[in-house]
Amino acid sequence: MDDRAAHPSTEPTTPPTTQSATPPAADVTPDGATREPAPDATSGATREPGQGEPATPDQARPLGPWAPLAPDGPERNRLALSVRSLVKVFGSKVAVNGIGLDVPAGSFYGLVGPNGAGKTTTLSMATGLLRPTEGSVLVRGLGVWADPLAAKRTLGVLPDGVRLFDRLTGEQLVTYAGLLRGMDRATVAERVADLMTALDLTADAGTPVVDYSAGMTKKISLAAAMIHAPAVLVLDEPFESVDPVSAANIRQILHSYVDSGGTVIVSSHVMDLVQRMCDHVAVIAAGNVLAAGTVEEVRAGQSLEDRFVAMVGGRTSGEGLSWLHI
């Protein structure tokens, strides 16, 4: 499927159905793509999501710029992250509908969308935490599903909602993360101390993570994602529950990381934060990319929030709550 052939519809497609009670397992192609077997031609099933021509976009919604995708080969391999025809189906729900996205190396890339847009599902598939129904993902030219160990060595991931070993202290948790990455103990100890200081967690380094506040838990998870100095950081809502001072410190750390050649991919609902922090952004709704490019290109002279609302829609007047008026 040509991800940029046309703007995909924001309406989910109907997932494929088969006559078999137990669908056959997905296979993996040499470039890291996964494919579910095609439905039987006699079953009357609709087309598989992500295959065939995408639906005509809703012309009533102004869509933003559509950055062209790199062709397969050296140009694509130089990207920090490259997603092609990514699909995820949960039962009858198409959560991600053939997304294609390129993240340039050395960029600060924002992923924005309403609740339920498919941001977390997309990032989970892009980092190897969730197997896609269909599609491929390359991280610095390495197939996430074809060569998962090599690809994951280049990644630092702050996932959403993943349980931590919260009976460990903060210091023990980050140390454990470093040792799991194969780092020597002396280097781990030095970096743990640096991260605890930078994230203002030194005083609570010996406290079990189960006793941390939501913001402190987010910060210790970020430290665990950064301990091995990855080439690409993928952070799902990293500023959620974090106080303003800590958020400013984290932004400074991330900007310094990007300035040194690293790549940050961050999802957020806070448009003003993304506009000030990121240099590239993609807008996702209903499992489709509505716009992708530099922040300036996507916002087109407006605030990112105004452009986001214009593209995604869904604003309500709040009428019918007269009982709430005092």
C-alpha positions, 0 to 999 in steps of 0.5 A: 500500500502506498501510505501517501497515495491519498489522505486516509479516512478518519473513519475506521475500516471493517476488519477482515473476517475468515471462516476459520475459527482459529486464524493462522499466525502472522508471518514475518518478511525479511524487511521486518514486515508482518502479514496476516494471511489474506482472507479466503476469496470465497468467504465474502470478507472485506479487504484487509486494513492497510491493503488496497486503495485508502478511502477518500478523505472527509473533505469537510475537514482541512487536512495538513501537509503530508510529508513524503515517505522515503523510498526503501534503501539507504535513505530510509535506513538513515531515518531514526524510525520508519513505519510502513502500512502499520495496522493493528486490529483488536477484534472488530476494532481497527486501532491503527489503519495503515499508518506510514511515518518517517522520523528524521534522525536528530529530530524532536518529533511530536505525536499528537491526537485525541484520546483513542487515536492510536498513538500508544498502540502505534508507539507500542508496535514501533518499539516491539512491545506489540506485534502489528497485524500488518506492516513494517517498522525500521529503527535506524535501518534495523527491522523491529520484527526481523532483528528485534534484539539489534533494533531494541539496543538502539531504543530507550522506551518510556511506555504507557501503563507498563508495570514496574518492579516497584518493590525495588528502590528507585536506585535499584530499578535504574541499576537493574535496567542498566545491567539488563542492557549488559553495561558494567557495574561501574558505568551503571553506578556512575550513570545512576547517580547522574540521572538521580541528580538530574531528575531530582530523585537523589533524596528518594533513591533509597525509597521503594518505587511503590511509594513514589508519587505518579510524577516520581514514577514517571521520572524514574521510568524515564531514567531507566529508559535513558541509562544506556544512552540510546540513539532513539528515545520513544516517550509516551506522555512523559510529562503526565503528572510531572510538576512544572519544575521537573518538566522544565528540567526534563525538557532541557535534558531532552533538548541537550540529548537531541543537540548531541545527535539523539532522536526523541519521539514523544506523544502528548495531548498538550499542544502548546508544549509540543509546539514549543518543544518539538521541531516535527509533528504528526497528527493522528486521529482514528488510527490515521495520520492526518498531517505530518511534517515540521511544526511550522508546516503543520500549524500553517501560521496558526497555533498548533492547538487551533490547527489540531482542532480544525483537522480532528474536529469533535468540538461540542458547545457544552449545551444541555448542562444548564443544571451546572450553572450556579 
